[in-house]
Amino acid sequence: MKSEPSDTATAAADRESTPEVEPARELTIEPERDSTLEVEPTREPTAEPTRESTAEPTAEPTAGSTPDSTAAPEREPVAARRARLAVCVATYMRPEGLERLLKALASASLPRSAPSIDVIVVDNDSEGSARAICDRARSWFPFELHYAIEKRRGIPQVRNSALALAMPFADFVVFTDDDVEPAPGWLAELLRVQALYHADVVAGPNPPRFLEPPPAWLVDGRFLSGQQRATGTLVDTAATCNALVRSEVLRQLDGWFDERFALHGSTDAELFRRIARAGHRMVWAQEAVAYECIPASRMTLRWLLLRAYRIASGRGSGELRALEGVAGSWVFSNGLKCIARGAVHFALAVALRRGPVARAQALVKLASGAGWLAGLVGVRYREYARVHGK
């Protein structure tokens, strides 16, 4: 399930398509000194005095909200025990992608001081198509692996269900998806940067890994290039394909992922904007790489245009506008400017025969402008109604 891939898929074109957007806060800092939810653990935890077996939550979470804190067992202070980390995986009808992800996680290089790892796979297929993948993985997977089904269709529904299972025991939560293939040092780098900068959230890049040879214009235009920032840069948003969060931060929120936008996307951006506004420290880890696996269906101009439209419509919506402090009049003006500039650039690209990259960049700019205006009036595109990849 692409449970909301990062909104950097059109990063290069977006830099041109929304020139008026205020850039996210970026400041390199020095490190400090000093539902119906069916749960099926696929493997019982090994005997450790401070580890609890993952079971059904004692209280089913309300849609889009954190579960009753009284349902969580008491936890020892982290300093008195080995910390625990839950990797929350959202999946839907991508058996090959899920197996690829689990194999990548199994190859993780971790220091001895790393937290103990639990991996929670939540399947959005009511028929439980991912169960067999998890069952087969039990024989070789090195971490505690838990499987659950979330029958309510929607990306935020799946993530909230995963959090309901993780929060009773986890000190850290890491989010990722079934179309992601993390590098061996991914988890170790997220943890290293978290400790070095005393961060509440650590985000990392997800550069593309093409599953088939991509068209030249897609590569030349860098439409799917991952973000590049120095490690330690302060950020004010993140994506759930590659993010670590201190669990205590999530416990302090009034709610988690907004389930009203089940298949629209941008619910991760909304959550992390709320975390940033609450004053929590969010930093970037450039070496914590989690590759986004790109199938052929995501290598088309049509997909790029719909993605640009979806991202802009999400940012133009009332929820994100309020969090970003952007006025509706600015969104309207920016949308019109993007459309006008995109139209002019496209006409010039055609007239001057500038090639497919220039034409695609102009069309992405047009699509972004239309998305800003659509979001302003509450129109959202359900990008994740369709599954890309296997």
C-alpha positions as MATLAB code, in Angstrom:
seq = 'MKSEPSDTATAAADRESTPEVEPARELTIEPERDSTLEVEPTREPTAEPTRESTAEPTAEPTAGSTPDSTAAPEREPVAARRARLAVCVATYMRPEGLERLLKALASASLPRSAPSIDVIVVDNDSEGSARAICDRARSWFPFELHYAIEKRRGIPQVRNSALALAMPFADFVVFTDDDVEPAPGWLAELLRVQALYHADVVAGPNPPRFLEPPPAWLVDGRFLSGQQRATGTLVDTAATCNALVRSEVLRQLDGWFDERFALHGSTDAELFRRIARAGHRMVWAQEAVAYECIPASRMTLRWLLLRAYRIASGRGSGELRALEGVAGSWVFSNGLKCIARGAVHFALAVALRRGPVARAQALVKLASGAGWLAGLVGVRYREYARVHGK';
ca = [
       0.000    0.000    0.000;
       1.506    3.235   -0.707;
       0.371    4.568    2.409;
       1.054    8.033    1.339;
       4.477    8.133   -0.198;
       6.417   11.235    0.476;
       5.236   14.281   -1.326;
       8.610   14.610   -2.983;
       7.637   12.575   -6.031;
       7.434   15.713   -8.106;
      10.064   17.546   -6.118;
      12.101   18.919   -8.984;
       9.107   20.095  -10.924;
       7.434   21.384   -7.785;
      10.310   23.764   -7.169;
       9.221   25.469  -10.376;
       5.520   24.790  -10.130;
       4.972   26.556   -6.811;
       7.577   29.317   -6.677;
       5.500   31.402   -4.349;
       5.280   28.735   -1.624;
       7.117   29.746    1.499;
       9.945   27.244    2.041;
       9.816   24.924    5.010;
      11.887   26.046    7.961;
      15.394   24.673    7.494;
      18.207   25.389    9.951;
      21.188   23.164   10.578;
      21.811   22.897   14.283;
      24.691   21.580   16.286;
      24.040   18.424   18.294;
      23.492   18.944   21.988;
      26.119   17.773   24.362;
      25.514   15.960   27.188;
     -12.390   -0.672   13.460;
     -12.451   -3.794   13.114;
      -9.039   -4.814   13.995;
      -8.069   -8.465   13.924;
      -4.750   -9.055   15.603;
      -2.651  -12.108   14.966;
       0.900  -12.189   16.275;
       2.885  -14.352   13.901;
       5.465  -15.097   16.548;
       5.394  -15.038   20.304;
       7.938  -12.704   21.890;
      10.989  -14.308   23.440;
      11.202  -14.328   27.192;
      12.363  -10.949   28.401;
      11.176   -9.496   31.683;
      10.384   -6.098   30.194;
       8.700   -7.245   26.975;
       5.002   -7.742   26.609;
       3.351   -9.824   23.919;
       1.388   -7.770   21.409;
      -2.288   -8.599   21.707;
      -5.540   -6.960   20.866;
      -5.747   -3.458   22.290;
      -7.764   -3.392   25.467;
      -9.796   -0.514   24.081;
     -10.512   -0.095   20.399;
      -9.358    3.372   19.335;
     -11.874    5.889   18.170;
     -11.432    6.729   14.491;
      -8.619    9.233   14.165;
      -7.919    9.417   17.890;
      -5.504    7.925   20.368;
      -6.756    5.042   22.507;
      -7.613    5.564   26.150;
      -4.319    6.016   27.930;
      -5.618    3.975   30.876;
      -5.613    0.902   28.638;
      -1.811    0.945   28.295;
       0.207   -1.030   30.845;
       2.658    0.811   33.031;
       6.084    1.080   31.437;
       9.401    1.298   33.219;
      11.493    4.403   32.517;
      13.607    3.863   29.417;
      16.807    4.388   31.387;
      15.944    1.374   33.559;
      15.451   -1.074   30.702;
      16.167   -1.707   27.066;
      14.109    0.593   24.865;
      11.589   -0.867   22.428;
      10.936    0.296   18.879;
       7.897   -0.578   16.766;
       8.178   -0.472   12.978;
       4.633    0.157   11.740;
       4.054   -1.139    8.210;
       0.935   -0.318    6.189;
       0.144   -2.801    3.423;
      -2.584   -3.401    0.867;
      -2.508   -5.897   -2.006;
       1.253   -5.727   -2.547;
       2.633   -9.141   -1.597;
       5.890   -8.719   -3.527;
       6.471   -5.296   -2.044;
       5.781   -6.493    1.499;
       8.144   -9.430    1.155;
      10.824   -7.130   -0.270;
      10.395   -4.786    2.685;
      10.583   -7.573    5.277;
      13.776   -8.929    3.687;
      15.297   -5.457    3.768;
      14.370   -5.071    7.443;
      15.864   -8.492    8.173;
      19.162   -7.250    6.714;
      19.283   -4.211    8.997;
      22.654   -3.406   10.538;
      22.066   -2.422   14.148;
      24.453   -1.683   17.017;
      24.175   -3.754   20.181;
      22.821   -0.721   21.988;
      19.819   -0.491   19.640;
      16.315   -0.921   21.040;
      14.598   -4.262   20.696;
      12.561   -4.290   17.499;
       8.930   -5.250   16.931;
       7.506   -5.077   13.406;
       3.745   -4.553   13.147;
       2.170   -5.255    9.765;
      -1.385   -3.986    9.358;
      -3.190   -5.303    6.294;
      -5.972   -3.196    4.767;
      -7.271   -6.158    2.775;
     -10.259   -7.567    4.664;
      -9.456  -10.992    3.190;
      -6.020  -10.951    4.815;
      -3.950  -11.431    1.669;
      -0.736  -10.411    3.461;
      -1.107  -13.081    6.147;
       0.712  -15.731    4.107;
       3.694  -13.418    3.585;
       4.050  -12.877    7.323;
       3.554  -16.569    8.073;
       6.351  -17.541    5.683;
       8.641  -14.881    7.113;
       8.480  -16.367   10.610;
      11.171  -18.908    9.803;
      13.833  -16.321    8.929;
      12.738  -12.935   10.255;
      15.014  -11.799   13.132;
      12.541   -9.485   14.901;
       9.192   -9.918   16.602;
       6.636   -9.862   13.783;
       2.967   -9.119   14.393;
       0.137   -9.160   11.874;
      -3.274   -7.487   12.031;
      -6.133   -6.733    9.668;
      -7.825   -3.340    9.475;
     -11.074   -3.881    7.573;
     -11.974   -0.202    7.265;
     -10.518    0.932    3.959;
      -8.124    3.837    4.284;
      -4.499    4.749    4.883;
      -5.042    6.708    8.125;
      -7.250    3.895    9.414;
      -4.381    1.443    8.935;
      -1.843    3.716   10.579;
      -4.069    4.413   13.550;
      -4.599    0.675   14.031;
      -0.839    0.089   13.952;
      -0.333    2.814   16.536;
      -3.029    1.341   18.772;
      -0.975   -1.864   18.870;
       2.390   -0.153   19.267;
       1.698    2.519   21.865;
       1.260    0.254   24.931;
       4.896   -0.854   24.737;
       6.914    1.211   22.233;
       9.312    3.995   23.134;
       9.847    4.824   19.461;
       7.650    4.322   16.421;
       8.992    4.103   12.875;
       6.610    4.418    9.940;
       7.115    2.846    6.537;
       5.156    1.265    3.666;
       5.037   -1.829    1.497;
       6.528   -0.058   -1.517;
       9.671    0.954    0.389;
      13.039   -0.803    0.512;
      15.197    0.623    3.298;
      18.980    0.568    3.172;
      20.723   -1.747    5.687;
      21.752    1.174    7.902;
      18.351    2.897    7.819;
      17.097    2.126   11.331;
      20.534    2.608   12.896;
      20.875    6.053   11.315;
      17.396    7.161   12.405;
      18.266    6.150   15.962;
      21.731    7.730   15.837;
      20.385   11.080   14.664;
      17.569   10.965   17.225;
      20.055   10.483   20.058;
      22.575   12.999   18.691;
      20.061   15.833   18.317;
      17.632   14.802   21.080;
      14.967   14.822   18.381;
      11.294   14.070   18.785;
      10.944   13.224   15.087;
      13.571   12.144   12.571;
      12.759   12.159    8.853;
      14.824   10.814    5.994;
      14.900   10.746    2.189;
      13.207    8.221   -0.058;
      14.974    8.367   -3.420;
      13.491    6.332   -6.261;
      14.394    2.749   -7.044;
      12.906    2.005  -10.449;
      11.550   -1.509  -10.808;
      11.790   -1.201  -14.598;
      13.945    1.000  -16.842;
      12.442    4.517  -16.619;
      11.906    6.850  -19.579;
      14.789    9.259  -20.147;
      12.674   12.397  -19.654;
      11.619   11.230  -16.183;
      15.220   10.827  -15.050;
      16.544   13.921  -16.817;
      13.824   16.086  -15.282;
      14.505   14.702  -11.773;
      10.767   14.515  -11.177;
      11.131   11.748   -8.617;
      14.391   12.785   -7.000;
      14.501   12.532   -3.228;
      15.035   15.542   -1.012;
      18.588   16.551   -0.135;
      19.260   18.244    3.202;
      22.152   18.232    5.613;
      21.740   15.903    8.571;
      20.598   17.933   11.558;
      18.508   20.356    9.512;
      15.355   21.365   11.334;
      12.189   20.519    9.386;
       8.511   21.103   10.045;
       7.002   18.104    8.285;
       7.777   14.489    7.434;
       6.352   11.553    5.513;
       5.286    8.183    6.842;
       7.369    6.240    4.365;
      10.464    7.204    6.380;
      10.047    8.708    9.828;
      10.864    7.918   13.445;
       8.785    9.443   16.248;
       9.208    9.382   20.000;
       6.092    7.645   21.268;
       5.594   10.174   24.047;
       5.027   12.841   21.398;
       2.188   10.808   19.915;
       0.676   10.243   23.358;
       0.436   13.991   23.856;
      -1.647   14.563   20.713;
      -5.423   14.872   20.742;
      -5.621   12.511   17.767;
      -3.446   10.739   15.269;
      -4.148   10.423   11.529;
      -7.293   12.097   10.205;
      -9.574    9.315    8.993;
     -11.859   11.652    7.060;
      -9.338   11.586    4.205;
      -8.984    7.838    3.890;
      -7.608    7.656    0.348;
      -6.764   11.287   -0.395;
      -3.248   11.526    1.032;
      -1.571   14.309    3.036;
      -2.740   12.941    6.396;
       0.905   12.397    7.332;
       1.729   16.008    6.479;
      -1.175   17.139    8.668;
      -0.023   15.026   11.617;
       3.593   16.200   11.456;
       2.542   19.839   11.060;
       0.635   19.488   14.325;
       3.678   17.961   15.979;
       5.868   20.823   14.769;
       3.376   23.448   15.937;
       3.380   21.863   19.370;
       7.058   22.791   19.603;
       8.635   19.371   19.166;
      12.044   19.091   17.536;
      12.016   17.541   14.064;
      15.308   16.945   12.273;
      16.510   15.482    8.990;
      18.760   12.427    8.613;
      20.194   12.440    5.093;
      21.860    9.029    5.434;
      18.714    7.287    6.702;
      17.731    6.171    3.216;
      14.529    4.282    2.450;
      14.093    3.763   -1.287;
      10.682    4.198   -2.874;
      10.128    1.350   -5.341;
       8.654    2.843   -8.511;
       6.596    0.534  -10.779;
       5.971    1.271  -14.458;
       2.522    2.731  -13.695;
       4.228    5.552  -11.769;
       6.557    6.436  -14.603;
       3.953    8.201  -16.717;
       3.184   11.853  -17.277;
      -0.433   11.256  -16.262;
       0.634    9.946  -12.850;
       2.996   12.905  -12.335;
       0.229   15.383  -13.120;
      -2.249   13.694  -10.793;
       0.370   13.569   -8.048;
       1.138   17.293   -8.442;
      -2.590   18.046   -8.349;
      -3.093   15.894   -5.233;
      -0.192   17.436   -3.317;
      -1.308   20.994   -4.055;
      -4.955   20.266   -3.288;
      -3.931   18.823    0.063;
      -1.862   21.897    0.920;
      -4.649   24.174   -0.247;
      -7.228   22.469    1.952;
      -8.484   24.126    5.081;
      -6.760   21.671    7.433;
      -3.230   22.238    6.172;
      -3.771   25.930    5.443;
      -4.651   26.478    9.077;
      -1.556   24.610   10.264;
       0.742   26.433    7.837;
      -0.784   29.834    8.556;
      -1.621   30.413    4.900;
      -4.565   32.627    3.988;
      -7.147   31.501    1.470;
      -6.460   34.609   -0.604;
      -2.820   33.566   -0.934;
      -3.838   30.075   -2.069;
      -6.169   31.573   -4.681;
      -3.499   33.960   -5.953;
      -0.825   31.269   -6.002;
      -3.083   28.854   -7.882;
      -3.802   31.411  -10.582;
      -0.117   32.311  -10.914;
       0.880   28.667  -11.284;
      -1.730   28.113  -13.984;
      -0.693   31.237  -15.870;
       3.017   30.473  -15.688;
       2.474   26.836  -16.572;
       0.489   27.812  -19.642;
       3.138   30.304  -20.773;
       5.990   27.850  -20.191;
       4.177   25.106  -22.047;
       3.514   27.373  -25.033;
       7.173   28.377  -25.104;
       8.321   24.773  -24.790;
       6.198   23.790  -27.771;
       7.095   26.817  -29.873;
      10.819   26.557  -29.171;
      10.852   22.742  -29.324;
      12.441   22.434  -25.921;
      11.724   18.740  -25.559;
       9.697   16.510  -23.235;
      11.280   17.631  -19.955;
      10.339   21.290  -20.427;
       6.827   20.370  -21.538;
       6.338   18.046  -18.588;
       7.596   20.676  -16.126;
       5.121   23.201  -17.519;
       2.228   20.745  -17.290;
       3.139   19.829  -13.712;
       3.046   23.530  -12.896;
      -0.433   23.768  -14.435;
      -1.614   20.737  -12.475;
      -0.287   22.201   -9.237;
      -2.147   25.444   -9.858;
      -5.375   23.566  -10.458;
      -4.757   21.598   -7.262;
      -4.308   24.721   -5.153;
      -7.652   26.071   -6.373;
      -9.384   22.720   -5.907;
      -8.129   22.400   -2.356;
      -9.357   25.898   -1.579;
     -12.941   24.851   -2.329;
     -12.626   21.467   -0.634;
     -12.115   19.246   -3.679;
      -9.630   16.432   -3.002;
      -8.324   13.684   -5.281;
      -8.440   10.078   -4.005;
      -5.001    9.113   -5.288;
      -4.758    5.953   -3.235;
      -7.958    4.367   -4.471;
      -5.723    2.656   -7.035;
      -2.874    0.345   -6.081;
       0.386    0.717   -8.013;
       2.815   -2.173   -8.037;
       2.515   -5.727   -6.778;
];
